[in-house]
């Protein structure tokens, strides 16, 4: 899996980048078909110093996105990861269901 970290309007420190990389790598235990991952941290001073973490995952046929805004990057990242876990489990179940339908068609044709 290719992981890209982007920080907008600030420079992310190494501990935040390392935490994001390990967290995104842990998402592979939910679905192993992740091709590319991008984590975007953005800082907005105009609205009470909102800190946003966004995760974009590229699968074989889908693009999944989750974002969260809070007063801390770590909190935002953790909540966005929880949302992404749910999306990955849903995508995995749909993928399995689709494959089962294809297998049933093949078995009926034999």
Phi and psi restraints in degrees (range 20) as a CNS / XPLOR table:
assign (resid 1 and name C) (resid 2 and name N)
       (resid 2 and name CA) (resid 2 and name C) 1.0 -95.9 20.0 2
assign (resid 2 and name N) (resid 2 and name CA)
       (resid 2 and name C) (resid 3 and name N) 1.0 123.8 20.0 2
assign (resid 2 and name C) (resid 3 and name N)
       (resid 3 and name CA) (resid 3 and name C) 1.0 -116.1 20.0 2
assign (resid 3 and name N) (resid 3 and name CA)
       (resid 3 and name C) (resid 4 and name N) 1.0 130.1 20.0 2
assign (resid 3 and name C) (resid 4 and name N)
       (resid 4 and name CA) (resid 4 and name C) 1.0 -122.7 20.0 2
assign (resid 4 and name N) (resid 4 and name CA)
       (resid 4 and name C) (resid 5 and name N) 1.0 131.9 20.0 2
assign (resid 4 and name C) (resid 5 and name N)
       (resid 5 and name CA) (resid 5 and name C) 1.0 -111.5 20.0 2
assign (resid 5 and name N) (resid 5 and name CA)
       (resid 5 and name C) (resid 6 and name N) 1.0 128.6 20.0 2
assign (resid 5 and name C) (resid 6 and name N)
       (resid 6 and name CA) (resid 6 and name C) 1.0 -126.7 20.0 2
assign (resid 6 and name N) (resid 6 and name CA)
       (resid 6 and name C) (resid 7 and name N) 1.0 137.6 20.0 2
assign (resid 6 and name C) (resid 7 and name N)
       (resid 7 and name CA) (resid 7 and name C) 1.0 -124.1 20.0 2
assign (resid 7 and name N) (resid 7 and name CA)
       (resid 7 and name C) (resid 8 and name N) 1.0 129.2 20.0 2
assign (resid 7 and name C) (resid 8 and name N)
       (resid 8 and name CA) (resid 8 and name C) 1.0 -108.2 20.0 2
assign (resid 8 and name N) (resid 8 and name CA)
       (resid 8 and name C) (resid 9 and name N) 1.0 132.7 20.0 2
assign (resid 8 and name C) (resid 9 and name N)
       (resid 9 and name CA) (resid 9 and name C) 1.0 68.7 20.0 2
assign (resid 9 and name N) (resid 9 and name CA)
       (resid 9 and name C) (resid 10 and name N) 1.0 14.4 20.0 2
assign (resid 9 and name C) (resid 10 and name N)
       (resid 10 and name CA) (resid 10 and name C) 1.0 -167.0 20.0 2
assign (resid 10 and name N) (resid 10 and name CA)
       (resid 10 and name C) (resid 11 and name N) 1.0 171.5 20.0 2
assign (resid 10 and name C) (resid 11 and name N)
       (resid 11 and name CA) (resid 11 and name C) 1.0 -109.3 20.0 2
assign (resid 11 and name N) (resid 11 and name CA)
       (resid 11 and name C) (resid 12 and name N) 1.0 117.6 20.0 2
assign (resid 11 and name C) (resid 12 and name N)
       (resid 12 and name CA) (resid 12 and name C) 1.0 -73.8 20.0 2
assign (resid 12 and name N) (resid 12 and name CA)
       (resid 12 and name C) (resid 13 and name N) 1.0 139.1 20.0 2
assign (resid 12 and name C) (resid 13 and name N)
       (resid 13 and name CA) (resid 13 and name C) 1.0 -79.5 20.0 2
assign (resid 13 and name N) (resid 13 and name CA)
       (resid 13 and name C) (resid 14 and name N) 1.0 167.4 20.0 2
assign (resid 13 and name C) (resid 14 and name N)
       (resid 14 and name CA) (resid 14 and name C) 1.0 -66.7 20.0 2
assign (resid 14 and name N) (resid 14 and name CA)
       (resid 14 and name C) (resid 15 and name N) 1.0 -33.5 20.0 2
assign (resid 14 and name C) (resid 15 and name N)
       (resid 15 and name CA) (resid 15 and name C) 1.0 -67.9 20.0 2
assign (resid 15 and name N) (resid 15 and name CA)
       (resid 15 and name C) (resid 16 and name N) 1.0 -37.9 20.0 2
assign (resid 15 and name C) (resid 16 and name N)
       (resid 16 and name CA) (resid 16 and name C) 1.0 -66.5 20.0 2
assign (resid 16 and name N) (resid 16 and name CA)
       (resid 16 and name C) (resid 17 and name N) 1.0 -41.6 20.0 2
assign (resid 16 and name C) (resid 17 and name N)
       (resid 17 and name CA) (resid 17 and name C) 1.0 -63.9 20.0 2
assign (resid 17 and name N) (resid 17 and name CA)
       (resid 17 and name C) (resid 18 and name N) 1.0 -43.6 20.0 2
assign (resid 17 and name C) (resid 18 and name N)
       (resid 18 and name CA) (resid 18 and name C) 1.0 -64.5 20.0 2
assign (resid 18 and name N) (resid 18 and name CA)
       (resid 18 and name C) (resid 19 and name N) 1.0 -40.6 20.0 2
assign (resid 18 and name C) (resid 19 and name N)
       (resid 19 and name CA) (resid 19 and name C) 1.0 -63.3 20.0 2
assign (resid 19 and name N) (resid 19 and name CA)
       (resid 19 and name C) (resid 20 and name N) 1.0 -41.4 20.0 2
assign (resid 19 and name C) (resid 20 and name N)
       (resid 20 and name CA) (resid 20 and name C) 1.0 -64.0 20.0 2
assign (resid 20 and name N) (resid 20 and name CA)
       (resid 20 and name C) (resid 21 and name N) 1.0 -42.5 20.0 2
assign (resid 20 and name C) (resid 21 and name N)
       (resid 21 and name CA) (resid 21 and name C) 1.0 -64.4 20.0 2
assign (resid 21 and name N) (resid 21 and name CA)
       (resid 21 and name C) (resid 22 and name N) 1.0 -47.2 20.0 2
assign (resid 21 and name C) (resid 22 and name N)
       (resid 22 and name CA) (resid 22 and name C) 1.0 -65.9 20.0 2
assign (resid 22 and name N) (resid 22 and name CA)
       (resid 22 and name C) (resid 23 and name N) 1.0 -36.5 20.0 2
assign (resid 22 and name C) (resid 23 and name N)
       (resid 23 and name CA) (resid 23 and name C) 1.0 -65.9 20.0 2
assign (resid 23 and name N) (resid 23 and name CA)
       (resid 23 and name C) (resid 24 and name N) 1.0 -42.7 20.0 2
assign (resid 23 and name C) (resid 24 and name N)
       (resid 24 and name CA) (resid 24 and name C) 1.0 -69.9 20.0 2
assign (resid 24 and name N) (resid 24 and name CA)
       (resid 24 and name C) (resid 25 and name N) 1.0 -36.5 20.0 2
assign (resid 24 and name C) (resid 25 and name N)
       (resid 25 and name CA) (resid 25 and name C) 1.0 -62.8 20.0 2
assign (resid 25 and name N) (resid 25 and name CA)
       (resid 25 and name C) (resid 26 and name N) 1.0 -32.7 20.0 2
assign (resid 25 and name C) (resid 26 and name N)
       (resid 26 and name CA) (resid 26 and name C) 1.0 -69.1 20.0 2
assign (resid 26 and name N) (resid 26 and name CA)
       (resid 26 and name C) (resid 27 and name N) 1.0 -17.8 20.0 2
assign (resid 26 and name C) (resid 27 and name N)
       (resid 27 and name CA) (resid 27 and name C) 1.0 -68.2 20.0 2
assign (resid 27 and name N) (resid 27 and name CA)
       (resid 27 and name C) (resid 28 and name N) 1.0 -18.5 20.0 2
assign (resid 27 and name C) (resid 28 and name N)
       (resid 28 and name CA) (resid 28 and name C) 1.0 -66.6 20.0 2
assign (resid 28 and name N) (resid 28 and name CA)
       (resid 28 and name C) (resid 29 and name N) 1.0 -18.4 20.0 2
assign (resid 28 and name C) (resid 29 and name N)
       (resid 29 and name CA) (resid 29 and name C) 1.0 -73.6 20.0 2
assign (resid 29 and name N) (resid 29 and name CA)
       (resid 29 and name C) (resid 30 and name N) 1.0 -18.0 20.0 2
assign (resid 29 and name C) (resid 30 and name N)
       (resid 30 and name CA) (resid 30 and name C) 1.0 -88.4 20.0 2
assign (resid 30 and name N) (resid 30 and name CA)
       (resid 30 and name C) (resid 31 and name N) 1.0 -35.3 20.0 2
assign (resid 30 and name C) (resid 31 and name N)
       (resid 31 and name CA) (resid 31 and name C) 1.0 -155.8 20.0 2
assign (resid 31 and name N) (resid 31 and name CA)
       (resid 31 and name C) (resid 32 and name N) 1.0 122.3 20.0 2
assign (resid 31 and name C) (resid 32 and name N)
       (resid 32 and name CA) (resid 32 and name C) 1.0 -90.9 20.0 2
assign (resid 32 and name N) (resid 32 and name CA)
       (resid 32 and name C) (resid 33 and name N) 1.0 5.5 20.0 2
assign (resid 32 and name C) (resid 33 and name N)
       (resid 33 and name CA) (resid 33 and name C) 1.0 -94.4 20.0 2
assign (resid 33 and name N) (resid 33 and name CA)
       (resid 33 and name C) (resid 34 and name N) 1.0 24.7 20.0 2
assign (resid 33 and name C) (resid 34 and name N)
       (resid 34 and name CA) (resid 34 and name C) 1.0 -80.4 20.0 2
assign (resid 34 and name N) (resid 34 and name CA)
       (resid 34 and name C) (resid 35 and name N) 1.0 123.6 20.0 2
assign (resid 34 and name C) (resid 35 and name N)
       (resid 35 and name CA) (resid 35 and name C) 1.0 -91.2 20.0 2
assign (resid 35 and name N) (resid 35 and name CA)
       (resid 35 and name C) (resid 36 and name N) 1.0 -48.8 20.0 2
assign (resid 35 and name C) (resid 36 and name N)
       (resid 36 and name CA) (resid 36 and name C) 1.0 -142.0 20.0 2
assign (resid 36 and name N) (resid 36 and name CA)
       (resid 36 and name C) (resid 37 and name N) 1.0 143.5 20.0 2
assign (resid 36 and name C) (resid 37 and name N)
       (resid 37 and name CA) (resid 37 and name C) 1.0 -131.1 20.0 2
assign (resid 37 and name N) (resid 37 and name CA)
       (resid 37 and name C) (resid 38 and name N) 1.0 141.6 20.0 2
assign (resid 37 and name C) (resid 38 and name N)
       (resid 38 and name CA) (resid 38 and name C) 1.0 -133.4 20.0 2
assign (resid 38 and name N) (resid 38 and name CA)
       (resid 38 and name C) (resid 39 and name N) 1.0 129.0 20.0 2
assign (resid 38 and name C) (resid 39 and name N)
       (resid 39 and name CA) (resid 39 and name C) 1.0 -113.9 20.0 2
assign (resid 39 and name N) (resid 39 and name CA)
       (resid 39 and name C) (resid 40 and name N) 1.0 124.7 20.0 2
assign (resid 39 and name C) (resid 40 and name N)
       (resid 40 and name CA) (resid 40 and name C) 1.0 -118.9 20.0 2
assign (resid 40 and name N) (resid 40 and name CA)
       (resid 40 and name C) (resid 41 and name N) 1.0 120.2 20.0 2
assign (resid 40 and name C) (resid 41 and name N)
       (resid 41 and name CA) (resid 41 and name C) 1.0 -104.8 20.0 2
assign (resid 41 and name N) (resid 41 and name CA)
       (resid 41 and name C) (resid 42 and name N) 1.0 130.4 20.0 2
assign (resid 41 and name C) (resid 42 and name N)
       (resid 42 and name CA) (resid 42 and name C) 1.0 -132.8 20.0 2
assign (resid 42 and name N) (resid 42 and name CA)
       (resid 42 and name C) (resid 43 and name N) 1.0 147.1 20.0 2
assign (resid 42 and name C) (resid 43 and name N)
       (resid 43 and name CA) (resid 43 and name C) 1.0 -123.6 20.0 2
assign (resid 43 and name N) (resid 43 and name CA)
       (resid 43 and name C) (resid 44 and name N) 1.0 127.1 20.0 2
assign (resid 43 and name C) (resid 44 and name N)
       (resid 44 and name CA) (resid 44 and name C) 1.0 -122.3 20.0 2
assign (resid 44 and name N) (resid 44 and name CA)
       (resid 44 and name C) (resid 45 and name N) 1.0 107.5 20.0 2
assign (resid 44 and name C) (resid 45 and name N)
       (resid 45 and name CA) (resid 45 and name C) 1.0 -74.7 20.0 2
assign (resid 45 and name N) (resid 45 and name CA)
       (resid 45 and name C) (resid 46 and name N) 1.0 -26.8 20.0 2
assign (resid 45 and name C) (resid 46 and name N)
       (resid 46 and name CA) (resid 46 and name C) 1.0 -70.8 20.0 2
assign (resid 46 and name N) (resid 46 and name CA)
       (resid 46 and name C) (resid 47 and name N) 1.0 -24.3 20.0 2
assign (resid 46 and name C) (resid 47 and name N)
       (resid 47 and name CA) (resid 47 and name C) 1.0 -113.9 20.0 2
assign (resid 47 and name N) (resid 47 and name CA)
       (resid 47 and name C) (resid 48 and name N) 1.0 73.0 20.0 2
assign (resid 47 and name C) (resid 48 and name N)
       (resid 48 and name CA) (resid 48 and name C) 1.0 54.1 20.0 2
assign (resid 48 and name N) (resid 48 and name CA)
       (resid 48 and name C) (resid 49 and name N) 1.0 36.4 20.0 2
assign (resid 48 and name C) (resid 49 and name N)
       (resid 49 and name CA) (resid 49 and name C) 1.0 55.6 20.0 2
assign (resid 49 and name N) (resid 49 and name CA)
       (resid 49 and name C) (resid 50 and name N) 1.0 51.4 20.0 2
assign (resid 49 and name C) (resid 50 and name N)
       (resid 50 and name CA) (resid 50 and name C) 1.0 -70.7 20.0 2
assign (resid 50 and name N) (resid 50 and name CA)
       (resid 50 and name C) (resid 51 and name N) 1.0 136.5 20.0 2
assign (resid 50 and name C) (resid 51 and name N)
       (resid 51 and name CA) (resid 51 and name C) 1.0 -118.9 20.0 2
assign (resid 51 and name N) (resid 51 and name CA)
       (resid 51 and name C) (resid 52 and name N) 1.0 122.7 20.0 2
assign (resid 51 and name C) (resid 52 and name N)
       (resid 52 and name CA) (resid 52 and name C) 1.0 -115.6 20.0 2
assign (resid 52 and name N) (resid 52 and name CA)
       (resid 52 and name C) (resid 53 and name N) 1.0 137.1 20.0 2
assign (resid 52 and name C) (resid 53 and name N)
       (resid 53 and name CA) (resid 53 and name C) 1.0 -119.2 20.0 2
assign (resid 53 and name N) (resid 53 and name CA)
       (resid 53 and name C) (resid 54 and name N) 1.0 128.4 20.0 2
assign (resid 53 and name C) (resid 54 and name N)
       (resid 54 and name CA) (resid 54 and name C) 1.0 -126.0 20.0 2
assign (resid 54 and name N) (resid 54 and name CA)
       (resid 54 and name C) (resid 55 and name N) 1.0 135.5 20.0 2
assign (resid 54 and name C) (resid 55 and name N)
       (resid 55 and name CA) (resid 55 and name C) 1.0 -120.9 20.0 2
assign (resid 55 and name N) (resid 55 and name CA)
       (resid 55 and name C) (resid 56 and name N) 1.0 127.6 20.0 2
assign (resid 55 and name C) (resid 56 and name N)
       (resid 56 and name CA) (resid 56 and name C) 1.0 -122.2 20.0 2
assign (resid 56 and name N) (resid 56 and name CA)
       (resid 56 and name C) (resid 57 and name N) 1.0 122.8 20.0 2
assign (resid 56 and name C) (resid 57 and name N)
       (resid 57 and name CA) (resid 57 and name C) 1.0 -115.9 20.0 2
assign (resid 57 and name N) (resid 57 and name CA)
       (resid 57 and name C) (resid 58 and name N) 1.0 134.2 20.0 2
assign (resid 57 and name C) (resid 58 and name N)
       (resid 58 and name CA) (resid 58 and name C) 1.0 -103.6 20.0 2
assign (resid 58 and name N) (resid 58 and name CA)
       (resid 58 and name C) (resid 59 and name N) 1.0 116.5 20.0 2
assign (resid 58 and name C) (resid 59 and name N)
       (resid 59 and name CA) (resid 59 and name C) 1.0 -99.9 20.0 2
assign (resid 59 and name N) (resid 59 and name CA)
       (resid 59 and name C) (resid 60 and name N) 1.0 -172.4 20.0 2
assign (resid 59 and name C) (resid 60 and name N)
       (resid 60 and name CA) (resid 60 and name C) 1.0 -61.9 20.0 2
assign (resid 60 and name N) (resid 60 and name CA)
       (resid 60 and name C) (resid 61 and name N) 1.0 -45.1 20.0 2
assign (resid 60 and name C) (resid 61 and name N)
       (resid 61 and name CA) (resid 61 and name C) 1.0 -124.1 20.0 2
assign (resid 61 and name N) (resid 61 and name CA)
       (resid 61 and name C) (resid 62 and name N) 1.0 2.2 20.0 2
assign (resid 61 and name C) (resid 62 and name N)
       (resid 62 and name CA) (resid 62 and name C) 1.0 -135.1 20.0 2
assign (resid 62 and name N) (resid 62 and name CA)
       (resid 62 and name C) (resid 63 and name N) 1.0 160.0 20.0 2
assign (resid 62 and name C) (resid 63 and name N)
       (resid 63 and name CA) (resid 63 and name C) 1.0 -124.2 20.0 2
assign (resid 63 and name N) (resid 63 and name CA)
       (resid 63 and name C) (resid 64 and name N) 1.0 121.6 20.0 2
assign (resid 63 and name C) (resid 64 and name N)
       (resid 64 and name CA) (resid 64 and name C) 1.0 -107.5 20.0 2
assign (resid 64 and name N) (resid 64 and name CA)
       (resid 64 and name C) (resid 65 and name N) 1.0 141.2 20.0 2
assign (resid 64 and name C) (resid 65 and name N)
       (resid 65 and name CA) (resid 65 and name C) 1.0 -138.2 20.0 2
assign (resid 65 and name N) (resid 65 and name CA)
       (resid 65 and name C) (resid 66 and name N) 1.0 135.2 20.0 2
assign (resid 65 and name C) (resid 66 and name N)
       (resid 66 and name CA) (resid 66 and name C) 1.0 -140.2 20.0 2
assign (resid 66 and name N) (resid 66 and name CA)
       (resid 66 and name C) (resid 67 and name N) 1.0 142.7 20.0 2
assign (resid 66 and name C) (resid 67 and name N)
       (resid 67 and name CA) (resid 67 and name C) 1.0 -142.1 20.0 2
assign (resid 67 and name N) (resid 67 and name CA)
       (resid 67 and name C) (resid 68 and name N) 1.0 151.1 20.0 2
assign (resid 67 and name C) (resid 68 and name N)
       (resid 68 and name CA) (resid 68 and name C) 1.0 -149.7 20.0 2
assign (resid 68 and name N) (resid 68 and name CA)
       (resid 68 and name C) (resid 69 and name N) 1.0 143.3 20.0 2
assign (resid 68 and name C) (resid 69 and name N)
       (resid 69 and name CA) (resid 69 and name C) 1.0 -121.5 20.0 2
assign (resid 69 and name N) (resid 69 and name CA)
       (resid 69 and name C) (resid 70 and name N) 1.0 133.6 20.0 2
assign (resid 69 and name C) (resid 70 and name N)
       (resid 70 and name CA) (resid 70 and name C) 1.0 -154.0 20.0 2
assign (resid 70 and name N) (resid 70 and name CA)
       (resid 70 and name C) (resid 71 and name N) 1.0 -166.0 20.0 2
assign (resid 70 and name C) (resid 71 and name N)
       (resid 71 and name CA) (resid 71 and name C) 1.0 -91.1 20.0 2
assign (resid 71 and name N) (resid 71 and name CA)
       (resid 71 and name C) (resid 72 and name N) 1.0 0.3 20.0 2
assign (resid 71 and name C) (resid 72 and name N)
       (resid 72 and name CA) (resid 72 and name C) 1.0 -143.3 20.0 2
assign (resid 72 and name N) (resid 72 and name CA)
       (resid 72 and name C) (resid 73 and name N) 1.0 140.2 20.0 2
assign (resid 72 and name C) (resid 73 and name N)
       (resid 73 and name CA) (resid 73 and name C) 1.0 -65.5 20.0 2
assign (resid 73 and name N) (resid 73 and name CA)
       (resid 73 and name C) (resid 74 and name N) 1.0 -37.2 20.0 2
assign (resid 73 and name C) (resid 74 and name N)
       (resid 74 and name CA) (resid 74 and name C) 1.0 -66.2 20.0 2
assign (resid 74 and name N) (resid 74 and name CA)
       (resid 74 and name C) (resid 75 and name N) 1.0 -43.2 20.0 2
assign (resid 74 and name C) (resid 75 and name N)
       (resid 75 and name CA) (resid 75 and name C) 1.0 -60.9 20.0 2
assign (resid 75 and name N) (resid 75 and name CA)
       (resid 75 and name C) (resid 76 and name N) 1.0 -45.9 20.0 2
assign (resid 75 and name C) (resid 76 and name N)
       (resid 76 and name CA) (resid 76 and name C) 1.0 -60.6 20.0 2
assign (resid 76 and name N) (resid 76 and name CA)
       (resid 76 and name C) (resid 77 and name N) 1.0 -42.4 20.0 2
assign (resid 76 and name C) (resid 77 and name N)
       (resid 77 and name CA) (resid 77 and name C) 1.0 -64.7 20.0 2
assign (resid 77 and name N) (resid 77 and name CA)
       (resid 77 and name C) (resid 78 and name N) 1.0 -44.3 20.0 2
assign (resid 77 and name C) (resid 78 and name N)
       (resid 78 and name CA) (resid 78 and name C) 1.0 -63.4 20.0 2
assign (resid 78 and name N) (resid 78 and name CA)
       (resid 78 and name C) (resid 79 and name N) 1.0 -43.1 20.0 2
assign (resid 78 and name C) (resid 79 and name N)
       (resid 79 and name CA) (resid 79 and name C) 1.0 -68.7 20.0 2
assign (resid 79 and name N) (resid 79 and name CA)
       (resid 79 and name C) (resid 80 and name N) 1.0 -39.7 20.0 2
assign (resid 79 and name C) (resid 80 and name N)
       (resid 80 and name CA) (resid 80 and name C) 1.0 -63.6 20.0 2
assign (resid 80 and name N) (resid 80 and name CA)
       (resid 80 and name C) (resid 81 and name N) 1.0 -36.0 20.0 2
assign (resid 80 and name C) (resid 81 and name N)
       (resid 81 and name CA) (resid 81 and name C) 1.0 -66.1 20.0 2
assign (resid 81 and name N) (resid 81 and name CA)
       (resid 81 and name C) (resid 82 and name N) 1.0 -40.8 20.0 2
assign (resid 81 and name C) (resid 82 and name N)
       (resid 82 and name CA) (resid 82 and name C) 1.0 -61.7 20.0 2
assign (resid 82 and name N) (resid 82 and name CA)
       (resid 82 and name C) (resid 83 and name N) 1.0 -42.4 20.0 2
assign (resid 82 and name C) (resid 83 and name N)
       (resid 83 and name CA) (resid 83 and name C) 1.0 -63.0 20.0 2
assign (resid 83 and name N) (resid 83 and name CA)
       (resid 83 and name C) (resid 84 and name N) 1.0 -40.5 20.0 2
assign (resid 83 and name C) (resid 84 and name N)
       (resid 84 and name CA) (resid 84 and name C) 1.0 -68.0 20.0 2
assign (resid 84 and name N) (resid 84 and name CA)
       (resid 84 and name C) (resid 85 and name N) 1.0 -35.8 20.0 2
assign (resid 84 and name C) (resid 85 and name N)
       (resid 85 and name CA) (resid 85 and name C) 1.0 -59.2 20.0 2
assign (resid 85 and name N) (resid 85 and name CA)
       (resid 85 and name C) (resid 86 and name N) 1.0 -44.4 20.0 2
assign (resid 85 and name C) (resid 86 and name N)
       (resid 86 and name CA) (resid 86 and name C) 1.0 -62.2 20.0 2
assign (resid 86 and name N) (resid 86 and name CA)
       (resid 86 and name C) (resid 87 and name N) 1.0 -43.4 20.0 2
assign (resid 86 and name C) (resid 87 and name N)
       (resid 87 and name CA) (resid 87 and name C) 1.0 -64.6 20.0 2
assign (resid 87 and name N) (resid 87 and name CA)
       (resid 87 and name C) (resid 88 and name N) 1.0 -39.7 20.0 2
assign (resid 87 and name C) (resid 88 and name N)
       (resid 88 and name CA) (resid 88 and name C) 1.0 -66.0 20.0 2
assign (resid 88 and name N) (resid 88 and name CA)
       (resid 88 and name C) (resid 89 and name N) 1.0 -41.8 20.0 2
assign (resid 88 and name C) (resid 89 and name N)
       (resid 89 and name CA) (resid 89 and name C) 1.0 -63.8 20.0 2
assign (resid 89 and name N) (resid 89 and name CA)
       (resid 89 and name C) (resid 90 and name N) 1.0 -38.3 20.0 2
assign (resid 89 and name C) (resid 90 and name N)
       (resid 90 and name CA) (resid 90 and name C) 1.0 -66.5 20.0 2
assign (resid 90 and name N) (resid 90 and name CA)
       (resid 90 and name C) (resid 91 and name N) 1.0 -43.6 20.0 2
assign (resid 90 and name C) (resid 91 and name N)
       (resid 91 and name CA) (resid 91 and name C) 1.0 -64.6 20.0 2
assign (resid 91 and name N) (resid 91 and name CA)
       (resid 91 and name C) (resid 92 and name N) 1.0 -38.2 20.0 2
assign (resid 91 and name C) (resid 92 and name N)
       (resid 92 and name CA) (resid 92 and name C) 1.0 -65.3 20.0 2
assign (resid 92 and name N) (resid 92 and name CA)
       (resid 92 and name C) (resid 93 and name N) 1.0 -41.8 20.0 2
assign (resid 92 and name C) (resid 93 and name N)
       (resid 93 and name CA) (resid 93 and name C) 1.0 -66.9 20.0 2
assign (resid 93 and name N) (resid 93 and name CA)
       (resid 93 and name C) (resid 94 and name N) 1.0 -38.1 20.0 2
assign (resid 93 and name C) (resid 94 and name N)
       (resid 94 and name CA) (resid 94 and name C) 1.0 -66.5 20.0 2
assign (resid 94 and name N) (resid 94 and name CA)
       (resid 94 and name C) (resid 95 and name N) 1.0 -39.1 20.0 2
assign (resid 94 and name C) (resid 95 and name N)
       (resid 95 and name CA) (resid 95 and name C) 1.0 -64.1 20.0 2
assign (resid 95 and name N) (resid 95 and name CA)
       (resid 95 and name C) (resid 96 and name N) 1.0 -43.8 20.0 2
assign (resid 95 and name C) (resid 96 and name N)
       (resid 96 and name CA) (resid 96 and name C) 1.0 -65.0 20.0 2
assign (resid 96 and name N) (resid 96 and name CA)
       (resid 96 and name C) (resid 97 and name N) 1.0 -40.8 20.0 2
assign (resid 96 and name C) (resid 97 and name N)
       (resid 97 and name CA) (resid 97 and name C) 1.0 -62.3 20.0 2
assign (resid 97 and name N) (resid 97 and name CA)
       (resid 97 and name C) (resid 98 and name N) 1.0 -41.6 20.0 2
assign (resid 97 and name C) (resid 98 and name N)
       (resid 98 and name CA) (resid 98 and name C) 1.0 -64.1 20.0 2
assign (resid 98 and name N) (resid 98 and name CA)
       (resid 98 and name C) (resid 99 and name N) 1.0 -42.5 20.0 2
assign (resid 98 and name C) (resid 99 and name N)
       (resid 99 and name CA) (resid 99 and name C) 1.0 -65.9 20.0 2
assign (resid 99 and name N) (resid 99 and name CA)
       (resid 99 and name C) (resid 100 and name N) 1.0 -36.0 20.0 2
assign (resid 99 and name C) (resid 100 and name N)
       (resid 100 and name CA) (resid 100 and name C) 1.0 -64.9 20.0 2
assign (resid 100 and name N) (resid 100 and name CA)
       (resid 100 and name C) (resid 101 and name N) 1.0 -38.7 20.0 2
assign (resid 100 and name C) (resid 101 and name N)
       (resid 101 and name CA) (resid 101 and name C) 1.0 -64.9 20.0 2
assign (resid 101 and name N) (resid 101 and name CA)
       (resid 101 and name C) (resid 102 and name N) 1.0 -39.7 20.0 2
assign (resid 101 and name C) (resid 102 and name N)
       (resid 102 and name CA) (resid 102 and name C) 1.0 -65.9 20.0 2
assign (resid 102 and name N) (resid 102 and name CA)
       (resid 102 and name C) (resid 103 and name N) 1.0 -42.6 20.0 2
assign (resid 102 and name C) (resid 103 and name N)
       (resid 103 and name CA) (resid 103 and name C) 1.0 -63.3 20.0 2
assign (resid 103 and name N) (resid 103 and name CA)
       (resid 103 and name C) (resid 104 and name N) 1.0 -38.1 20.0 2
assign (resid 103 and name C) (resid 104 and name N)
       (resid 104 and name CA) (resid 104 and name C) 1.0 -64.0 20.0 2
assign (resid 104 and name N) (resid 104 and name CA)
       (resid 104 and name C) (resid 105 and name N) 1.0 -40.2 20.0 2
assign (resid 104 and name C) (resid 105 and name N)
       (resid 105 and name CA) (resid 105 and name C) 1.0 -62.3 20.0 2
assign (resid 105 and name N) (resid 105 and name CA)
       (resid 105 and name C) (resid 106 and name N) 1.0 -42.7 20.0 2
assign (resid 105 and name C) (resid 106 and name N)
       (resid 106 and name CA) (resid 106 and name C) 1.0 -65.3 20.0 2
assign (resid 106 and name N) (resid 106 and name CA)
       (resid 106 and name C) (resid 107 and name N) 1.0 -41.8 20.0 2
assign (resid 106 and name C) (resid 107 and name N)
       (resid 107 and name CA) (resid 107 and name C) 1.0 -66.1 20.0 2
assign (resid 107 and name N) (resid 107 and name CA)
       (resid 107 and name C) (resid 108 and name N) 1.0 -36.0 20.0 2
assign (resid 107 and name C) (resid 108 and name N)
       (resid 108 and name CA) (resid 108 and name C) 1.0 -70.6 20.0 2
assign (resid 108 and name N) (resid 108 and name CA)
       (resid 108 and name C) (resid 109 and name N) 1.0 -31.6 20.0 2
assign (resid 108 and name C) (resid 109 and name N)
       (resid 109 and name CA) (resid 109 and name C) 1.0 -74.1 20.0 2
assign (resid 109 and name N) (resid 109 and name CA)
       (resid 109 and name C) (resid 110 and name N) 1.0 -25.1 20.0 2
